[in-house]
Amino acid sequence: MLTTTYIEHPFAQYVRILGKGKQGARPLTQEEAYAAMRMIMSNQIEPVQLGAFLMLMRVKEETREELAGFIRGVRDSFQTEVPQISIDLDWSSYAGKRRHLPWFILSTLLLAENGVKVFMHGASGHTAGRLYTEEVLSYLGIENAYSLTQAAQQLNEHNFAYLPLRCFSPKLQEIMALRPLFGLRSPVHTVARMLNPLNAQYVMQGIFHPGYRPVHQEAALLLDQPHLAVLKGDGGEIERDPDIECLVQSVHRGELSDEIWPSMFSQRHVKEETMDPKRLSALWSGELIDEYAEAAVVGTAAIAWRLMEKANSPAEALKATWDLWHRRPKGKYHTKTA
């Protein structure tokens, strides 16, 4: 009697670990997560395996060990050499905004105008109905970078650069673009946020679901990230909502800390009626007066200022960034016209 012998695919072990039922399933170790991600990034798996793996991870939610392993796996997959450039602050932008404009972009420019080298990376278009950073920067007269080398040049010239994910990790961008097929975000969204591809000493992180805050914080420890601050940001972006109290969870030299930033207003503001990106340059130039927007810009910059150890308390950081805002060069960052 003839029998057919099937050879198990090497990636099947990782799907089995996650999907072996309530009693048999377990999280991946950091080493297993690293190995699995290296196989994914090098196209050594089948599409059906990728879908099963991502959705099993989505259901159970990633641990700090898995997140750290995934990030290391993606970093080691970069096909282009990462340029040696000293930057200060890594700022990820992957969520997109749907209720308010991305005022945090002005926060990063305010920091850049005051000597902080800010590297921003992100992706766009994976979720309908959201406004993404990549689509907005041209309204401020800023061009996207299209390689790590070009980003390094822009950082040297302007202290700011934005590089789309597809330009330094096209495979991860491809996986992120599967969101409409799944109907859900997958763990790669969390991984992308924490890539820190230029190895900045300071990292800002924004999340939407509060439960992810400590996972980011603890994964940073496993990755030996010297300094990180994570907050629940508006829409999931790194933007403080000035209407409410803000919990910032940080890592500083191997130690975890939590800090409460009080609300900046006694009453909440209604959401914006329009999402016109031209309002960003108008706010910067002073043509637009909007107390919520200004507080979002300054309050977000203050958290970064505090992260970078330029202030000893939230109140001191906020005072400093208000001073920077009032002294900003209002003639810069105008909308480009055809």
Helices and strands as residue ranges (DSSP letters): H 12-19, H 21-24, H 30-41, H 47-60, H 64-75, E 89-93, H 104-112, E 118-122, H 133-136, G 137-140, H 148-158, E 160-164, G 165-167, H 170-176, H 179-182, H 188-193, E 202-207, H 212-222, E 227-232, G 234-236, E 246-252, E 255-261, H 278-285, H 291-307, H 314-326
